[in-house]
Amino acid sequence: MNPVPNVSFEDTAIAFADKSDAELYKTYLLFAAMNNNSLVKMGGGLMKKALSWNLPVKFLIKKSIFEQFCGGETIQECKPTIQKLGASGIGTILDYSVEGESNEESFDHTVQEIISTVEMAANSTHIPFSVFKVTGVADPALLAKAQTDQELTPTEKAAYARARARVKAICQRAYERGVRVFIDAEESWLQETIDQLCFEMMELYNQERPIVYNTYQLYRHDRLDVIKRDYENAVKRGYYLGGKLVRGAYMEKEARVAQEKGYRNPINPSKQATDDLYNEALKFCLEHIDRIAICAGTHNEDSCYLLMQLMAQHHLAPQDERIYFAQLLGMSDNLSYNLAHAGYKVAKYVPYGPVEAVMPYLLRRADENTAIAGQSSREFSLVKKEMERRKHRRA
């Protein structure tokens, strides 16, 4: 295998180069708290209650967990984060993370918000992608019904036509402004509908280059086959396939619903099976990079090393625009900053929105850091390592 640039994900000097001592200590305290599973569960419940009772806790939330994992409450508030990441060669993916509002007015507002992120991306060298969830612009129940054999009522058909028009409005603006856009993956009972919308948009807007990207959750055992199917479809219809590869976000929910409804659980039987499938998907995409552009959304160090090796094997430069690495803001800085330092294309997902509205997202991040095997401990140990390094350097 061809040599790979010397990248070490243990290099904390690079990983935390843009954090002051005070910022690093604040991060240390936050991950120390998230190392405590019972504290996370109790704290999350208390935060939700305090906000619902209109207690004055918003400032505390905003200056702690919100500040770690979100860019701000508005696009404008995200600008310092965008600039700070950009100074280290890391792009920003603005992610409007408001959840749970399912009405036509909210859907139309979300379209305008996403289009605003597209406009900002078009005018910035630091924002390589926009992103949205189809459930942000369409009723999940309608998407689920459209995936079944049930006939939609005339009212539902009209609502679906409006939903498709919203998706098209976002993708068309992205195409006109030359901005790539991710369509996020969602639950399996919606995903086929979302896939179909993605295919339509890709055929419209990916003729010259990849603009619209579908998202593949590789913790689903059928997703590599789906990527292969989608590649064949792209070749046959003459467009480029854009693919964001992630492991997945709905494991417990998928297992529960599968059991309740009596169908096979779509999730892989083990973490190892998911890791293997993810890495096989990377290999397939690199073998067909003439027609596929990818974003590897992963916090897994082995997958990042593998992708670097595959790029070297296929004689692809780190700066190749068809291949991005991506991580969430506030997590895995050892990956993002060291990859960017070595010249790879890297972006951070930067969620934003009103504190109250992004609480579901924030609580998932906290849960994720305690649930992912050692994730919080890993983050915590790296921060401690950097604090020690700085202390010894000054001694």
Long-range contacts (C-beta under 8 A, 24 or more apart in sequence): 1-309, 1-312, 1-313, 2-309, 2-312, 2-313, 2-315, 3-312, 4-305, 4-308, 4-309, 4-311, 4-312, 5-308, 5-318, 5-342, 5-343, 6-342, 7-305, 7-308, 7-338, 7-339, 7-341, 7-342, 8-338, 9-301, 9-304, 9-334, 9-335, 9-338, 10-334, 10-385, 11-334, 11-338, 12-334, 12-382, 12-383, 12-385, 12-386, 12-389, 13-386, 13-389, 14-337, 14-338, 14-341, 15-333, 15-334, 15-337, 15-338, 15-382, 15-386, 16-333, 16-337, 16-382, 16-383, 16-386, 17-88, 17-337, 18-84, 18-87, 18-88, 18-337, 21-390, 24-383, 24-386, 24-387, 24-390, 25-387, 27-68, 27-383, 28-380, 28-383, 28-384, 28-387, 30-64, 30-65, 30-68, 31-369, 31-376, 31-379, 31-380, 31-383, 32-380, 34-366, 34-369, 34-370, 34-376, 34-379, 34-380, 35-370, 35-376, 35-377, 35-380, 36-370, 37-370, 40-366, 40-367, 40-369, 40-370, 41-367, 43-366, 44-363, 44-366, 44-367, 47-359, 47-363, 48-359, 48-363, 51-355, 51-356, 51-359, 58-355, 58-356, 61-355, 61-362, 62-355, 65-362, 65-365, 65-366, 66-355, 66-358, 66-362, 68-329, 68-330, 69-328, 69-329, 69-330, 69-331, 69-351, 69-361, 69-362, 69-365, 70-97, 70-329, 70-350, 70-351, 70-352, 70-353, 70-358, 70-361, 70-362, 71-329, 71-350, 71-351, 71-352, 72-352, 73-352, 73-353, 73-354, 73-355, 74-352, 75-116, 75-117, 75-120, 75-352, 77-352, 78-350, 78-352, 81-329, 81-350, 82-124, 82-126, 82-127, 82-350, 83-126, 85-126, 85-348, 85-350, 86-125, 86-126, 88-337, 88-340, 88-341, 89-340, 89-341, 89-343, 89-346, 90-336, 90-337, 90-340, 90-346, 90-347, 90-348, 91-126, 91-127, 91-128, 91-129, 91-324, 91-345, 91-346, 91-347, 91-348, 92-126, 92-127, 92-347, 92-348, 92-350, 93-127, 93-128, 93-129, 93-130, 93-131, 93-182, 93-326, 93-347, 93-348, 93-349, 93-350, 94-120, 94-121, 94-127, 94-130, 94-131, 94-350, 94-352, 95-131, 95-349, 95-350, 95-351, 95-352, 96-132, 96-136, 96-351, 96-352, 96-353, 97-351, 97-352, 97-353, 97-357, 97-358, 97-361, 98-136, 98-353, 98-354, 98-357, 98-358, 99-357, 99-358, 99-360, 99-361, 100-357, 100-360, 102-135, 102-139, 102-140, 104-162, 107-136, 107-137, 107-138, 107-162, 107-163, 107-166, 108-166, 110-136, 110-137, 111-137, 111-166, 111-169, 111-170, 114-170, 115-169, 115-170, 115-173, 118-170, 118-173, 118-174, 118-177, 118-179, 118-181, 119-173, 119-177, 121-177, 121-179, 122-177, 122-178, 122-179, 127-179, 128-180, 128-324, 128-345, 128-347, 129-179, 129-180, 129-181, 129-182, 129-213, 129-295, 129-324, 129-347, 130-170, 130-174, 130-179, 130-180, 130-181, 130-182, 131-181, 131-182, 131-183, 131-184, 131-349, 132-170, 132-181, 132-182, 132-183, 132-184, 133-183, 133-184, 133-186, 134-163, 134-167, 134-183, 134-184, 134-186, 134-190, 134-193, 134-194, 134-197, 135-186, 135-190, 137-163, 137-166, 137-167, 137-170, 138-163, 138-166, 138-167, 139-163, 140-186, 140-190, 143-190, 143-193, 143-194, 144-189, 144-190, 144-193, 146-193, 147-189, 147-190, 147-191, 147-192, 147-193, 164-197, 164-200, 167-197, 167-201, 168-200, 168-201, 168-204, 171-201, 171-204, 171-205, 171-211, 171-212, 172-204, 172-205, 174-205, 174-211, 174-212, 175-204, 175-205, 175-211, 178-211, 179-211, 180-210, 180-211, 180-212, 180-213, 180-242, 180-293, 181-211, 181-212, 181-213, 182-213, 182-215, 182-242, 182-244, 182-295, 183-212, 183-213, 183-214, 183-215, 184-215, 184-244, 185-214, 185-215, 185-216, 185-217, 185-244, 185-246, 185-248, 185-249, 186-250, 187-250, 187-253, 187-254, 187-257, 188-220, 188-250, 188-254, 188-266, 189-257, 195-226, 195-230, 199-230, 199-233, 202-234, 202-239, 202-240, 202-241, 202-242, 203-237, 203-239, 206-234, 206-239, 206-240, 206-241, 206-242, 207-238, 207-239, 207-240, 208-240, 209-240, 209-293, 210-240, 210-241, 210-242, 210-292, 210-293, 210-322, 211-242, 212-242, 213-242, 213-243, 213-244, 213-293, 213-295, 214-241, 214-242, 214-243, 214-244, 215-243, 215-244, 215-245, 215-246, 215-297, 216-243, 216-244, 216-245, 216-246, 216-281, 217-246, 217-247, 217-248, 217-249, 217-250, 218-245, 218-246, 218-247, 218-248, 218-274, 218-277, 218-278, 218-281, 219-247, 219-248, 219-251, 219-267, 219-268, 219-274, 219-277, 220-248, 220-266, 220-267, 220-268, 221-266, 221-267, 221-268, 221-269, 221-273, 221-277, 222-266, 223-277, 223-281, 224-277, 224-280, 224-281, 224-284, 227-281, 227-284, 227-285, 228-284, 231-284, 231-288, 231-291, 231-292, 234-291, 234-292, 235-291, 240-291, 240-292, 240-293, 241-291, 241-292, 241-293, 242-292, 242-293, 242-294, 243-285, 243-292, 243-293, 243-294, 243-295, 244-294, 244-295, 244-297, 244-326, 245-278, 245-281, 245-282, 245-285, 245-294, 245-295, 245-296, 245-297, 245-298, 246-297, 246-298, 247-274, 247-278, 247-298, 247-300, 248-274, 249-364, 271-373, 275-300, 275-302, 275-303, 278-303, 279-303, 279-306, 282-306, 282-307, 282-310, 283-310, 286-310, 286-311, 286-313, 286-314, 286-316, 286-323, 287-314, 289-314, 289-316, 289-322, 289-323, 292-322, 293-321, 293-322, 293-323, 294-322, 294-323, 294-324, 295-323, 295-324, 295-325, 295-326, 295-347, 296-323, 296-324, 296-325, 296-326, 297-326, 297-327, 297-349, 298-325, 298-326, 298-327, 299-327, 299-328, 299-331, 299-332, 299-335, 299-372, 299-375, 301-335, 304-335, 304-339, 308-344, 318-342, 318-343, 318-344, 318-345, 319-343, 319-344, 319-345, 320-345, 321-345, 328-365, 330-365, 331-365, 331-369, 331-375, 331-379, 332-379, 333-382, 334-382
